[in-house]
Amino acid sequence: MTFIHQRRVEFRDTDAAGIVHFSVFFPMMEEAEHAALRDVGLSVMSPENVDGHLTWPRVSASCDYVSAARFEDILDIHVTVARIGTSSVTYTFQFLRGQETIANGQIIAVCCMWHPGKPLVKQPIPPEIRQALLNL
């Protein structure tokens, strides 16, 4: 399945030529990922446990650029769960302006338990979260 997040290119996203700066695609991927997670009832950080909570640090992020996006363009960002491992999830992102592909990206995040003042501890993705991710 694919979740679609729509975003307008803001002035702050562009360089002096009015073209989206390459680095802006990474926060746009993260924004689309968070929207997709909210859509299936999840969050990238679940603070329901006072002593600690699950979080999803990124271990890899990449983006391949196909065409320029410009100020005021409306981009559809297609988010797909490409792979769910024991403790990691791989998201792919396709940036479209209409039918034109602008860029393709990928983020790999690892399920970790976070406790204040302690290092992150990788852990298996809980079954209920795995099931929700399958619904993306």
N, CA, C and O atoms as a printed pandas DataFrame, in Angstrom:
     atom_number atom_name residue_name chain_id  residue_number  x_coord  y_coord  z_coord
0              1         N          MET        A               1    0.845   -1.185    0.000
1              2        CA          MET        A               1    0.000    0.000    0.000
2              3         C          MET        A               1    0.886    1.243    0.000
3              4         O          MET        A               1    2.071    1.180    0.328
4              5         N          THR        A               2    0.294    2.358   -0.370
5              6        CA          THR        A               2    1.023    3.614   -0.430
6              7         C          THR        A               2    0.211    4.714    0.239
7              8         O          THR        A               2   -0.991    4.842    0.006
8              9         N          PHE        A               3    0.875    5.502    1.066
9             10        CA          PHE        A               3    0.279    6.684    1.675
10            11         C          PHE        A               3    0.774    7.888    0.880
11            12         O          PHE        A               3    1.948    7.952    0.517
12            13         N          ILE        A               4   -0.117    8.840    0.608
13            14        CA          ILE        A               4    0.271   10.034   -0.154
14            15         C          ILE        A               4    0.138   11.263    0.737
15            16         O          ILE        A               4   -0.924   11.548    1.290
16            17         N          HIS        A               5    1.246   11.975    0.855
17            18        CA          HIS        A               5    1.294   13.223    1.626
18            19         C          HIS        A               5    1.536   14.364    0.644
19            20         O          HIS        A               5    2.488   14.327   -0.135
20            21         N          GLN        A               6    0.688   15.360    0.683
21            22        CA          GLN        A               6    0.830   16.484   -0.241
22            23         C          GLN        A               6    1.503   17.655    0.478
23            24         O          GLN        A               6    1.193   17.958    1.630
24            25         N          ARG        A               7    2.423   18.300   -0.224
25            26        CA          ARG        A               7    3.148   19.431    0.366
26            27         C          ARG        A               7    3.464   20.471   -0.699
27            28         O          ARG        A               7    3.889   20.146   -1.808
28            29         N          ARG        A               8    3.246   21.729   -0.332
29            30        CA          ARG        A               8    3.601   22.842   -1.214
30            31         C          ARG        A               8    5.040   23.254   -0.914
31            32         O          ARG        A               8    5.433   23.348    0.249
32            33         N          VAL        A               9    5.814   23.497   -1.953
33            34        CA          VAL        A               9    7.180   23.970   -1.776
34            35         C          VAL        A               9    7.130   25.405   -1.258
35            36         O          VAL        A               9    6.538   26.283   -1.885
36            37         N          GLU        A              10    7.753   25.626   -0.122
37            38        CA          GLU        A              10    7.794   26.940    0.510
38            39         C          GLU        A              10    9.041   27.701    0.034
39            40         O          GLU        A              10   10.009   27.102   -0.435
40            41         N          PHE        A              11    8.993   29.015    0.165
41            42        CA          PHE        A              11   10.136   29.854   -0.221
42            43         C          PHE        A              11   11.402   29.438    0.517
43            44         O          PHE        A              11   12.492   29.424   -0.054
44            45         N          ARG        A              12   11.243   29.099    1.794
45            46        CA          ARG        A              12   12.405   28.714    2.615
46            47         C          ARG        A              12   13.063   27.427    2.128
47            48         O          ARG        A              12   14.204   27.144    2.490
48            49         N          ASP        A              13   12.350   26.637    1.303
49            50        CA          ASP        A              13   12.880   25.374    0.786
50            51         C          ASP        A              13   13.811   25.566   -0.407
51            52         O          ASP        A              13   14.484   24.627   -0.832
52            53         N          THR        A              14   13.848   26.780   -0.942
53            54        CA          THR        A              14   14.513   26.988   -2.231
54            55         C          THR        A              14   15.841   27.729   -2.095
55            56         O          THR        A              14   16.129   28.373   -1.086
56            57         N          ASP        A              15   16.636   27.608   -3.161
57            58        CA          ASP        A              15   17.884   28.346   -3.234
58            59         C          ASP        A              15   17.629   29.654   -3.985
59            60         O          ASP        A              15   16.476   29.999   -4.248
60            61         N          ALA        A              16   18.668   30.368   -4.326
61            62        CA          ALA        A              16   18.524   31.675   -4.979
62            63         C          ALA        A              16   17.857   31.581   -6.352
63            64         O          ALA        A              16   17.302   32.565   -6.841
64            65         N          ALA        A              17   17.909   30.405   -6.970
65            66        CA          ALA        A              17   17.278   30.216   -8.282
66            67         C          ALA        A              17   15.819   29.778   -8.159
67            68         O          ALA        A              17   15.147   29.571   -9.169
68            69         N          GLY        A              18   15.324   29.635   -6.921
69            70        CA          GLY        A              18   13.943   29.210   -6.720
70            71         C          GLY        A              18   13.744   27.711   -6.841
71            72         O          GLY        A              18   12.611   27.240   -6.940
72            73         N          ILE        A              19   14.842   26.953   -6.833
73            74        CA          ILE        A              19   14.791   25.495   -6.937
74            75         C          ILE        A              19   14.963   24.905   -5.535
75            76         O          ILE        A              19   15.754   25.406   -4.736
76            77         N          VAL        A              20   14.216   23.842   -5.246
77            78        CA          VAL        A              20   14.326   23.206   -3.936
78            79         C          VAL        A              20   15.762   22.713   -3.728
79            80         O          VAL        A              20   16.316   21.996   -4.561
80            81         N          HIS        A              21   16.351   23.116   -2.596
81            82        CA          HIS        A              21   17.705   22.698   -2.243
82            83         C          HIS        A              21   17.678   21.197   -1.942
83            84         O          HIS        A              21   16.731   20.698   -1.334
84            85         N          PHE        A              22   18.709   20.490   -2.366
85            86        CA          PHE        A              22   18.735   19.033   -2.221
86            87         C          PHE        A              22   18.501   18.577   -0.781
87            88         O          PHE        A              22   17.861   17.550   -0.559
88            89         N          SER        A              23   19.005   19.318    0.188
89            90        CA          SER        A              23   18.898   18.905    1.590
90            91         C          SER        A              23   17.461   18.930    2.110
91            92         O          SER        A              23   17.151   18.254    3.091
92            93         N          VAL        A              24   16.588   19.692    1.473
93            94        CA          VAL        A              24   15.205   19.846    1.939
94            95         C          VAL        A              24   14.396   18.570    1.730
95            96         O          VAL        A              24   13.391   18.359    2.410
96            97         N          PHE        A              25   14.818   17.723    0.805
97            98        CA          PHE        A              25   14.076   16.489    0.566
98            99         C          PHE        A              25   14.092   15.568    1.784
99           100         O          PHE        A              25   13.155   14.792    1.976
100          101         N          PHE        A              26   15.130   15.638    2.603
101          102        CA          PHE        A              26   15.212   14.778    3.779
102          103         C          PHE        A              26   14.165   15.144    4.837
103          104         O          PHE        A              26   13.476   14.245    5.320
104          105         N          PRO        A              27   14.012   16.413    5.220
105          106        CA          PRO        A              27   12.925   16.724    6.148
106          107         C          PRO        A              27   11.544   16.499    5.528
107          108         O          PRO        A              27   10.590   16.198    6.247
108          109         N          MET        A              28   11.423   16.641    4.208
109          110        CA          MET        A              28   10.131   16.351    3.578
110          111         C          MET        A              28    9.820   14.860    3.670
111          112         O          MET        A              28    8.665   14.483    3.867
112          113         N          MET        A              29   10.834   14.009    3.531
113          114        CA          MET        A              29   10.605   12.567    3.696
114          115         C          MET        A              29   10.171   12.272    5.126
115          116         O          MET        A              29    9.243   11.497    5.355
116          117         N          GLU        A              30   10.846   12.892    6.080
117          118        CA          GLU        A              30   10.498   12.664    7.481
118          119         C          GLU        A              30    9.087   13.168    7.786
119          120         O          GLU        A              30    8.334   12.507    8.501
120          121         N          GLU        A              31    8.732   14.325    7.251
121          122        CA          GLU        A              31    7.381   14.864    7.434
122          123         C          GLU        A              31    6.336   13.896    6.866
123          124         O          GLU        A              31    5.312   13.646    7.502
124          125         N          ALA        A              32    6.590   13.356    5.681
125          126        CA          ALA        A              32    5.657   12.413    5.051
126          127         C          ALA        A              32    5.592   11.111    5.843
127          128         O          ALA        A              32    4.517   10.531    5.993
128          129         N          GLU        A              33    6.736   10.648    6.353
129          130        CA          GLU        A              33    6.751    9.439    7.188
130          131         C          GLU        A              33    5.892    9.639    8.430
131          132         O          GLU        A              33    5.093    8.768    8.773
132          133         N          HIS        A              34    6.046   10.767    9.103
133          134        CA          HIS        A              34    5.269   11.038   10.316
134          135         C          HIS        A              34    3.774   11.095   10.005
135          136         O          HIS        A              34    2.960   10.578   10.770
136          137         N          ALA        A              35    3.414   11.719    8.892
137          138        CA          ALA        A              35    1.997   11.777    8.493
138          139         C          ALA        A              35    1.462   10.375    8.221
139          140         O          ALA        A              35    0.339   10.053    8.609
140          141         N          ALA        A              36    2.258    9.541    7.557
141          142        CA          ALA        A              36    1.838    8.166    7.267
142          143         C          ALA        A              36    1.653    7.375    8.558
143          144         O          ALA        A              36    0.683    6.629    8.697
144          145         N          LEU        A              37    2.573    7.536    9.495
145          146        CA          LEU        A              37    2.452    6.833   10.773
146          147         C          LEU        A              37    1.208    7.282   11.533
147          148         O          LEU        A              37    0.479    6.452   12.078
148          149         N          ARG        A              38    0.960    8.599   11.573
149          150        CA          ARG        A              38   -0.247    9.099   12.239
150          151         C          ARG        A              38   -1.501    8.522   11.599
151          152         O          ARG        A              38   -2.481    8.239   12.288
152          153         N          ASP        A              39   -1.470    8.346   10.282
153          154        CA          ASP        A              39   -2.626    7.834    9.555
154          155         C          ASP        A              39   -3.006    6.414    9.991
155          156         O          ASP        A              39   -4.173    6.033    9.904
156          157         N          VAL        A              40   -2.027    5.631   10.458
157          158        CA          VAL        A              40   -2.328    4.270   10.932
158          159         C          VAL        A              40   -2.262    4.181   12.459
159          160         O          VAL        A              40   -2.165    3.089   13.019
160          161         N          GLY        A              41   -2.316    5.339   13.126
161          162        CA          GLY        A              41   -2.395    5.370   14.579
162          163         C          GLY        A              41   -1.070    5.221   15.306
163          164         O          GLY        A              41   -1.049    4.871   16.486
164          165         N          LEU        A              42    0.037    5.481   14.621
165          166        CA          LEU        A              42    1.356    5.366   15.241
166          167         C          LEU        A              42    2.033    6.722   15.314
167          168         O          LEU        A              42    1.539    7.718   14.787
168          169         N          SER        A              43    3.181    6.733   15.983
169          170        CA          SER        A              43    4.018    7.921   16.045
170          171         C          SER        A              43    5.467    7.468   15.971
171          172         O          SER        A              43    5.791    6.342   16.349
172          173         N          VAL        A              44    6.326    8.334   15.489
173          174        CA          VAL        A              44    7.748    8.009   15.436
174          175         C          VAL        A              44    8.341    7.978   16.844
175          176         O          VAL        A              44    9.430    7.439   17.042
176          177         N          MET        A              45    7.640    8.549   17.820
177          178        CA          MET        A              45    8.074    8.531   19.211
178          179         C          MET        A              45    6.842    8.401   20.079
179          180         O          MET        A              45    5.990    9.290   20.094
180          181         N          SER        A              46    6.741    7.297   20.802
181          182        CA          SER        A              46    5.553    7.011   21.605
182          183         C          SER        A              46    5.827    7.271   23.079
183          184         O          SER        A              46    6.393    6.410   23.752
184          185         N          PRO        A              47    5.446    8.428   23.596
185          186        CA          PRO        A              47    5.776    8.777   24.988
186          187         C          PRO        A              47    4.783    8.268   26.032
187          188         O          PRO        A              47    4.645    8.885   27.088
188          189         N          GLU        A              48    4.086    7.159   25.765
189          190        CA          GLU        A              48    3.099    6.703   26.736
190          191         C          GLU        A              48    3.722    6.090   27.991
191          192         O          GLU        A              48    3.048    5.994   29.016
192          193         N          ASN        A              49    4.981    5.676   27.937
193          194        CA          ASN        A              49    5.640    5.071   29.082
194          195         C          ASN        A              49    6.596    6.099   29.696
195          196         O          ASN        A              49    7.520    6.568   29.031
196          197         N          VAL        A              50    6.373    6.441   30.947
197          198        CA          VAL        A              50    7.176    7.476   31.608
198          199         C          VAL        A              50    8.639    7.053   31.733
199          200         O          VAL        A              50    9.533    7.886   31.580
200          201         N          ASP        A              51    8.896    5.784   32.005
201          202        CA          ASP        A              51   10.270    5.311   32.206
202          203         C          ASP        A              51   11.055    5.181   30.908
203          204         O          ASP        A              51   12.284    5.122   30.936
204          205         N          GLY        A              52   10.388    5.138   29.807
205          206        CA          GLY        A              52   11.044    4.991   28.525
206          207         C          GLY        A              52    9.992    4.821   27.442
207          208         O          GLY        A              52    8.814    4.610   27.731
208          209         N          HIS        A              53   10.426    4.916   26.199
209          210        CA          HIS        A              53    9.475    4.746   25.103
210          211         C          HIS        A              53   10.208    4.311   23.848
211          212         O          HIS        A              53   11.428    4.424   23.732
212          213         N          LEU        A              54    9.408    3.807   22.909
213          214        CA          LEU        A              54    9.969    3.417   21.623
214          215         C          LEU        A              54   10.300    4.659   20.813
215          216         O          LEU        A              54    9.593    5.665   20.869
216          217         N          THR        A              55   11.366    4.569   20.076
217          218        CA          THR        A              55   11.736    5.620   19.145
218          219         C          THR        A              55   12.376    4.952   17.933
219          220         O          THR        A              55   12.749    3.780   17.992
220          221         N          TRP        A              56   12.504    5.684   16.850
221          222        CA          TRP        A              56   12.915    5.103   15.574
222          223         C          TRP        A              56   14.069    5.896   14.953
223          224         O          TRP        A              56   13.855    6.623   13.983
224          225         N          PRO        A              57   15.281    5.772   15.490
225          226        CA          PRO        A              57   16.398    6.491   14.882
226          227         C          PRO        A              57   16.669    5.977   13.466
227          228         O          PRO        A              57   16.473    4.801   13.159
228          229         N          ARG        A              58   17.117    6.882   12.632
229          230        CA          ARG        A              58   17.441    6.539   11.253
230          231         C          ARG        A              58   18.870    5.995   11.185
231          232         O          ARG        A              58   19.787    6.539   11.801
232          233         N          VAL        A              59   19.037    4.919   10.428
233          234        CA          VAL        A              59   20.375    4.377   10.240
234          235         C          VAL        A              59   20.856    4.575    8.803
235          236         O          VAL        A              59   22.031    4.373    8.498
236          237         N          SER        A              60   19.935    4.972    7.929
237          238        CA          SER        A              60   20.298    5.230    6.538
238          239         C          SER        A              60   19.255    6.144    5.923
239          240         O          SER        A              60   18.062    6.014    6.198
240          241         N          ALA        A              61   19.708    7.070    5.089
241          242        CA          ALA        A              61   18.803    7.949    4.348
242          243         C          ALA        A              61   19.479    8.302    3.031
243          244         O          ALA        A              61   20.665    8.631    2.991
244          245         N          SER        A              62   18.700    8.227    1.955
245          246        CA          SER        A              62   19.247    8.565    0.644
246          247         C          SER        A              62   18.158    9.195   -0.213
247          248         O          SER        A              62   16.966    9.025    0.043
248          249         N          CYS        A              63   18.592    9.922   -1.231
249          250        CA          CYS        A              63   17.650   10.539   -2.155
250          251         C          CYS        A              63   18.326   10.693   -3.513
251          252         O          CYS        A              63   19.447   11.191   -3.612
252          253         N          ASP        A              64   17.629   10.260   -4.549
253          254        CA          ASP        A              64   18.090   10.428   -5.929
254          255         C          ASP        A              64   17.190   11.457   -6.592
255          256         O          ASP        A              64   15.964   11.371   -6.513
256          257         N          TYR        A              65   17.807   12.428   -7.242
257          258        CA          TYR        A              65   17.088   13.555   -7.816
258          259         C          TYR        A              65   16.924   13.352   -9.315
259          260         O          TYR        A              65   17.876   13.011  -10.017
260          261         N          VAL        A              66   15.699   13.568   -9.796
261          262        CA          VAL        A              66   15.369   13.322  -11.197
262          263         C          VAL        A              66   15.110   14.634  -11.932
263          264         O          VAL        A              66   15.551   14.815  -13.067
264          265         N          SER        A              67   14.391   15.550  -11.278
265          266        CA          SER        A              67   14.008   16.817  -11.894
266          267         C          SER        A              67   13.916   17.877  -10.802
267          268         O          SER        A              67   13.833   17.548   -9.619
268          269         N          ALA        A              68   13.930   19.123  -11.191
269          270        CA          ALA        A              68   13.884   20.210  -10.206
270          271         C          ALA        A              68   12.460   20.484   -9.745
271          272         O          ALA        A              68   11.524   20.494  -10.545
272          273         N          ALA        A              69   12.315   20.705   -8.455
273          274        CA          ALA        A              69   11.072   21.220   -7.889
274          275         C          ALA        A              69   11.309   22.691   -7.586
275          276         O          ALA        A              69   12.418   23.094   -7.236
276          277         N          ARG        A              70   10.256   23.486   -7.723
277          278        CA          ARG        A              70   10.397   24.932   -7.580
278          279         C          ARG        A              70    9.384   25.488   -6.586
279          280         O          ARG        A              70    8.402   24.839   -6.225
280          281         N          PHE        A              71    9.666   26.715   -6.162
281          282        CA          PHE        A              71    8.793   27.448   -5.254
282          283         C          PHE        A              71    7.347   27.380   -5.741
283          284         O          PHE        A              71    7.067   27.595   -6.920
284          285         N          GLU        A              72    6.432   27.078   -4.817
285          286        CA          GLU        A              72    4.979   26.983   -5.027
286          287         C          GLU        A              72    4.518   25.693   -5.695
287          288         O          GLU        A              72    3.313   25.483   -5.835
288          289         N          ASP        A              73    5.450   24.807   -6.117
289          290        CA          ASP        A              73    5.018   23.516   -6.655
290          291         C          ASP        A              73    4.264   22.737   -5.582
291          292         O          ASP        A              73    4.580   22.832   -4.396
292          293         N          ILE        A              74    3.276   21.975   -6.002
293          294        CA          ILE        A              74    2.594   21.041   -5.116
294          295         C          ILE        A              74    3.193   19.672   -5.388
295          296         O          ILE        A              74    3.146   19.173   -6.512
296          297         N          LEU        A              75    3.755   19.071   -4.349
297          298        CA          LEU        A              75    4.367   17.757   -4.484
298          299         C          LEU        A              75    3.519   16.719   -3.769
299          300         O          LEU        A              75    3.075   16.932   -2.640
300          301         N          ASP        A              76    3.301   15.600   -4.435
301          302        CA          ASP        A              76    2.710   14.428   -3.798
302          303         C          ASP        A              76    3.863   13.514   -3.427
303          304         O          ASP        A              76    4.646   13.103   -4.284
304          305         N          ILE        A              77    3.961   13.200   -2.140
305          306        CA          ILE        A              77    5.033   12.342   -1.659
306          307         C          ILE        A              77    4.408   10.995   -1.322
307          308         O          ILE        A              77    3.648   10.873   -0.362
308          309         N          HIS        A              78    4.737    9.989   -2.123
309          310        CA          HIS        A              78    4.218    8.640   -1.932
310          311         C          HIS        A              78    5.135    7.899   -0.969
311          312         O          HIS        A              78    6.331    7.754   -1.223
312          313         N          VAL        A              79    4.565    7.430    0.139
313          314        CA          VAL        A              79    5.322    6.710    1.165
314          315         C          VAL        A              79    4.902    5.240    1.114
315          316         O          VAL        A              79    3.717    4.914    1.185
316          317         N          THR        A              80    5.894    4.368    0.990
317          318        CA          THR        A              80    5.643    2.929    0.955
318          319         C          THR        A              80    6.574    2.241    1.943
319          320         O          THR        A              80    7.745    2.602    2.060
320          321         N          VAL        A              81    6.050    1.258    2.646
321          322        CA          VAL        A              81    6.909    0.407    3.467
322          323         C          VAL        A              81    7.450   -0.669    2.537
323          324         O          VAL        A              81    6.713   -1.554    2.104
324          325         N          ALA        A              82    8.736   -0.588    2.236
325          326        CA          ALA        A              82    9.361   -1.521    1.298
326          327         C          ALA        A              82    9.781   -2.818    1.979
327          328         O          ALA        A              82    9.797   -3.882    1.360
328          329         N          ARG        A              83   10.122   -2.714    3.268
329          330        CA          ARG        A              83   10.594   -3.897    3.992
330          331         C          ARG        A              83   10.392   -3.690    5.484
331          332         O          ARG        A              83   10.613   -2.599    6.009
332          333         N          ILE        A              84    9.969   -4.751    6.160
333          334        CA          ILE        A              84    9.914   -4.760    7.619
334          335         C          ILE        A              84   10.771   -5.931    8.076
335          336         O          ILE        A              84   10.461   -7.092    7.807
336          337         N          GLY        A              85   11.853   -5.603    8.772
337          338        CA          GLY        A              85   12.729   -6.644    9.313
338          339         C          GLY        A              85   12.346   -6.952   10.751
339          340         O          GLY        A              85   11.265   -6.578   11.208
340          341         N          THR        A              86   13.228   -7.628   11.456
341          342        CA          THR        A              86   12.975   -7.942   12.860
342          343         C          THR        A              86   12.882   -6.677   13.695
343          344         O          THR        A              86   12.000   -6.543   14.543
344          345         N          SER        A              87   13.813   -5.737   13.443
345          346        CA          SER        A              87   13.825   -4.504   14.235
346          347         C          SER        A              87   13.908   -3.247   13.376
347          348         O          SER        A              87   14.028   -2.146   13.912
348          349         N          SER        A              88   13.847   -3.388   12.069
349          350        CA          SER        A              88   13.967   -2.205   11.202
350          351         C          SER        A              88   12.823   -2.134   10.199
351          352         O          SER        A              88   12.177   -3.132    9.878
352          353         N          VAL        A              89   12.601   -0.926    9.722
353          354        CA          VAL        A              89   11.614   -0.698    8.662
354          355         C          VAL        A              89   12.272    0.181    7.602
355          356         O          VAL        A              89   12.960    1.154    7.914
356          357         N          THR        A              90   12.042   -0.186    6.343
357          358        CA          THR        A              90   12.563    0.575    5.217
358          359         C          THR        A              90   11.398    1.236    4.512
359          360         O          THR        A              90   10.475    0.570    4.043
360          361         N          TYR        A              91   11.455    2.569    4.444
361          362        CA          TYR        A              91   10.441    3.352    3.732
362          363         C          TYR        A              91   11.026    3.818    2.407
363          364         O          TYR        A              91   12.206    4.161    2.324
364          365         N          THR        A              92   10.196    3.828    1.376
365          366        CA          THR        A              92   10.595    4.474    0.133
366          367         C          THR        A              92    9.659    5.655   -0.105
367          368         O          THR        A              92    8.499    5.649    0.307
368          369         N          PHE        A              93   10.196    6.663   -0.778
369          370        CA          PHE        A              93    9.473    7.905   -1.030
370          371         C          PHE        A              93    9.607    8.250   -2.508
371          372         O          PHE        A              93   10.709    8.263   -3.057
372          373         N          GLN        A              94    8.478    8.528   -3.142
373          374        CA          GLN        A              94    8.506    9.026   -4.514
374          375         C          GLN        A              94    7.873   10.407   -4.492
375          376         O          GLN        A              94    6.731   10.570   -4.063
376          377         N          PHE        A              95    8.623   11.402   -4.958
377          378        CA          PHE        A              95    8.154   12.780   -5.034
378          379         C          PHE        A              95    7.627   13.016   -6.438
379          380         O          PHE        A              95    8.358   12.858   -7.416
380          381         N          LEU        A              96    6.364   13.392   -6.538
381          382        CA          LEU        A              96    5.744   13.641   -7.835
382          383         C          LEU        A              96    5.171   15.050   -7.892
383          384         O          LEU        A              96    4.622   15.555   -6.912
384          385         N          ARG        A              97    5.309   15.671   -9.054
385          386        CA          ARG        A              97    4.602   16.913   -9.378
386          387         C          ARG        A              97    3.691   16.515  -10.536
387          388         O          ARG        A              97    4.126   16.384  -11.680
388          389         N          GLY        A              98    2.419   16.327  -10.205
389          390        CA          GLY        A              98    1.522   15.743  -11.196
390          391         C          GLY        A              98    1.972   14.317  -11.454
391          392         O          GLY        A              98    2.061   13.515  -10.525
392          393         N          GLN        A              99    2.256   13.999  -12.703
393          394        CA          GLN        A              99    2.746   12.662  -13.065
394          395         C          GLN        A              99    4.268   12.600  -13.173
395          396         O          GLN        A              99    4.832   11.530  -13.403
396          397         N          GLU        A             100    4.936   13.749  -13.008
397          398        CA          GLU        A             100    6.387   13.822  -13.186
398          399         C          GLU        A             100    7.115   13.470  -11.888
399          400         O          GLU        A             100    6.847   14.051  -10.837
400          401         N          THR        A             101    8.036   12.514  -11.976
401          402        CA          THR        A             101    8.862   12.161  -10.827
402          403         C          THR        A             101    9.935   13.221  -10.629
403          404         O          THR        A             101   10.673   13.558  -11.555
404          405         N          ILE        A             102   10.011   13.737   -9.414
405          406        CA          ILE        A             102   10.995   14.742   -9.045
406          407         C          ILE        A             102   12.188   14.089   -8.348
407          408         O          ILE        A             102   13.340   14.426   -8.625
408          409         N          ALA        A             103   11.902   13.152   -7.445
409          410        CA          ALA        A             103   12.974   12.491   -6.692
410          411         C          ALA        A             103   12.446   11.183   -6.112
411          412         O          ALA        A             103   11.240   10.975   -5.986
412          413         N          ASN        A             104   13.386   10.310   -5.763
413          414        CA          ASN        A             104   13.083    9.045   -5.089
414          415         C          ASN        A             104   14.009    8.918   -3.896
415          416         O          ASN        A             104   15.220    9.100   -4.021
416          417         N          GLY        A             105   13.441    8.605   -2.734
417          418        CA          GLY        A             105   14.248    8.509   -1.533
418          419         C          GLY        A             105   13.981    7.252   -0.750
419          420         O          GLY        A             105   13.054    6.495   -1.035
420          421         N          GLN        A             106   14.819    7.050    0.245
421          422        CA          GLN        A             106   14.670    5.900    1.129
422          423         C          GLN        A             106   15.176    6.255    2.515
423          424         O          GLN        A             106   16.180    6.951    2.659
424          425         N          ILE        A             107   14.478    5.773    3.534
425          426        CA          ILE        A             107   14.916    5.897    4.929
426          427         C          ILE        A             107   14.789    4.532    5.572
427          428         O          ILE        A             107   13.784    3.843    5.397
428          429         N          ILE        A             108   15.817    4.143    6.320
429          430        CA          ILE        A             108   15.753    2.933    7.139
430          431         C          ILE        A             108   15.809    3.383    8.589
431          432         O          ILE        A             108   16.722    4.101    8.997
432          433         N          ALA        A             109   14.808    2.948    9.369
433          434        CA          ALA        A             109   14.719    3.297   10.789
434          435         C          ALA        A             109   14.722    2.010   11.609
435          436         O          ALA        A             109   14.224    0.974   11.168
436          437         N          VAL        A             110   15.292    2.095   12.810
437          438        CA          VAL        A             110   15.395    0.935   13.690
438          439         C          VAL        A             110   14.570    1.181   14.946
439          440         O          VAL        A             110   14.624    2.259   15.538
440          441         N          CYS        A             111   13.817    0.179   15.339
441          442        CA          CYS        A             111   13.006    0.247   16.553
442          443         C          CYS        A             111   13.933    0.147   17.769
443          444         O          CYS        A             111   14.683   -0.818   17.915
444          445         N          CYS        A             112   13.869    1.149   18.625
445          446        CA          CYS        A             112   14.713    1.183   19.822
446          447         C          CYS        A             112   13.893    1.605   21.033
447          448         O          CYS        A             112   12.894    2.315   20.914
448          449         N          MET        A             113   14.333    1.158   22.183
449          450        CA          MET        A             113   13.766    1.619   23.446
450          451         C          MET        A             113   14.694    2.704   23.974
451          452         O          MET        A             113   15.913    2.543   24.018
452          453         N          TRP        A             114   14.078    3.818   24.375
453          454        CA          TRP        A             114   14.838    4.929   24.923
454          455         C          TRP        A             114   14.451    5.131   26.371
455          456         O          TRP        A             114   13.269    5.223   26.702
456          457         N          HIS        A             115   15.451    5.200   27.233
457          458        CA          HIS        A             115   15.271    5.542   28.638
458          459         C          HIS        A             115   16.133    6.771   28.901
459          460         O          HIS        A             115   17.281    6.814   28.461
460          461         N          PRO        A             116   15.609    7.772   29.608
461          462        CA          PRO        A             116   16.384    8.989   29.866
462          463         C          PRO        A             116   17.758    8.663   30.466
463          464         O          PRO        A             116   17.878    7.893   31.418
464          465         N          GLY        A             117   18.783    9.275   29.877
465          466        CA          GLY        A             117   20.143    9.125   30.389
466          467         C          GLY        A             117   20.828    7.819   30.032
467          468         O          GLY        A             117   21.946    7.564   30.480
468          469         N          LYS        A             118   20.162    6.977   29.219
469          470        CA          LYS        A             118   20.757    5.692   28.855
470          471         C          LYS        A             118   20.842    5.588   27.329
471          472         O          LYS        A             118   20.114    6.274   26.612
472          473         N          PRO        A             119   21.730    4.730   26.845
473          474        CA          PRO        A             119   21.822    4.551   25.387
474          475         C          PRO        A             119   20.559    3.888   24.829
475          476         O          PRO        A             119   19.841    3.183   25.538
476          477         N          LEU        A             120   20.315    4.131   23.565
477          478        CA          LEU        A             120   19.213    3.453   22.890
478          479         C          LEU        A             120   19.492    1.954   22.827
479          480         O          LEU        A             120   20.638    1.534   22.667
480          481         N          VAL        A             121   18.440    1.156   22.955
481          482        CA          VAL        A             121   18.572   -0.295   22.881
482          483         C          VAL        A             121   17.670   -0.799   21.764
483          484         O          VAL        A             121   16.450   -0.652   21.830
484          485         N          LYS        A             122   18.278   -1.399   20.731
485          486        CA          LYS        A             122   17.514   -1.965   19.624
486          487         C          LYS        A             122   16.633   -3.090   20.147
487          488         O          LYS        A             122   17.026   -3.858   21.026
488          489         N          GLN        A             123   15.424   -3.167   19.581
489          490        CA          GLN        A             123   14.533   -4.239   20.001
490          491         C          GLN        A             123   13.645   -4.654   18.837
491          492         O          GLN        A             123   13.476   -3.892   17.884
492          493         N          PRO        A             124   13.079   -5.847   18.904
493          494        CA          PRO        A             124   12.174   -6.272   17.835
494          495         C          PRO        A             124   10.953   -5.350   17.753
495          496         O          PRO        A             124   10.490   -4.813   18.759
496          497         N          ILE        A             125   10.456   -5.186   16.550
497          498        CA          ILE        A             125    9.246   -4.378   16.357
498          499         C          ILE        A             125    8.076   -5.112   17.004
499          500         O          ILE        A             125    7.816   -6.267   16.666
500          501         N          PRO        A             126    7.361   -4.460   17.933
501          502        CA          PRO        A             126    6.213   -5.118   18.566
502          503         C          PRO        A             126    5.162   -5.527   17.525
503          504         O          PRO        A             126    4.983   -4.834   16.524
504          505         N          PRO        A             127    4.470   -6.643   17.755
505          506        CA          PRO        A             127    3.497   -7.158   16.783
506          507         C          PRO        A             127    2.434   -6.147   16.356
507          508         O          PRO        A             127    2.084   -6.086   15.177
508          509         N          GLU        A             128    1.915   -5.354   17.296
509          510        CA          GLU        A             128    0.859   -4.392   16.946
510          511         C          GLU        A             128    1.393   -3.272   16.045
511          512         O          GLU        A             128    0.672   -2.763   15.188
512          513         N          ILE        A             129    2.649   -2.898   16.244
513          514        CA          ILE        A             129    3.265   -1.885   15.380
514          515         C          ILE        A             129    3.577   -2.488   14.011
515          516         O          ILE        A             129    3.365   -1.841   12.985
516          517         N          ARG        A             130    4.073   -3.711   13.992
517          518        CA          ARG        A             130    4.334   -4.411   12.732
518          519         C          ARG        A             130    3.055   -4.473   11.902
519          520         O          ARG        A             130    3.077   -4.205   10.700
520          521         N          GLN        A             131    1.939   -4.826   12.542
521          522        CA          GLN        A             131    0.670   -4.928   11.839
522          523         C          GLN        A             131    0.233   -3.571   11.287
523          524         O          GLN        A             131   -0.246   -3.487   10.156
524          525         N          ALA        A             132    0.396   -2.514   12.077
525          526        CA          ALA        A             132    0.028   -1.169   11.602
526          527         C          ALA        A             132    0.893   -0.760   10.416
527          528         O          ALA        A             132    0.401   -0.160    9.461
528          529         N          LEU        A             133    2.195   -1.087   10.478
529          530        CA          LEU        A             133    3.089   -0.748    9.358
530          531         C          LEU        A             133    2.683   -1.483    8.088
531          532         O          LEU        A             133    2.840   -0.954    6.987
532          533         N          LEU        A             134    2.169   -2.686    8.231
533          534        CA          LEU        A             134    1.700   -3.436    7.069
534          535         C          LEU        A             134    0.507   -2.765    6.405
535          536         O          LEU        A             134    0.209   -3.036    5.242
536          537         N          ASN        A             135   -0.182   -1.887    7.140
537          538        CA          ASN        A             135   -1.346   -1.174    6.603
538          539         C          ASN        A             135   -0.984    0.109    5.856
539          540         O          ASN        A             135   -1.863    0.780    5.315
540          541         N          LEU        A             136    0.300    0.451    5.823
541          542        CA          LEU        A             136    0.724    1.646    5.084
542          543         C          LEU        A             136    0.752    1.341    3.591
543          544         O          LEU        A             136    1.082    2.215    2.789
